Amino acid sequence: MAFALALKYNGSMTIQVDLMHAEEILATPDLVYAGDLLENWQETSPAELLSLIVMEADGTVVPISYGFPGTTRSAICSSRIE
């Protein structure tokens, strides 16, 4: 799928697919923001707390990955709404 999209949008959009094995996530939950918060999280910039966001096909911006569970509740914003 990533290769097909990369060919279609060559030069106008970069396509990236990241995969992780479930055992790796369980062993290092911090990689997917499932670890403990930093002690000074209130003083940390939002970009450092959540540096990975995804824009879904409908313009909804969600954390971590496409199809993030509870997308309606956990959406950061929508590119279609001012």
PyMOL commands that set and color helices and strands:
alter all, ss='L'
color gray80, all
select helices_A, chain A and resi 2-8+22-27+29-32+41-43+46-49+71-74
alter helices_A, ss='H'
color red, helices_A
select strands_A, chain A and resi 53-55+60-63+77-78
alter strands_A, ss='S'
color yellow, strands_A
deselect
rebuild
show_as cartoon
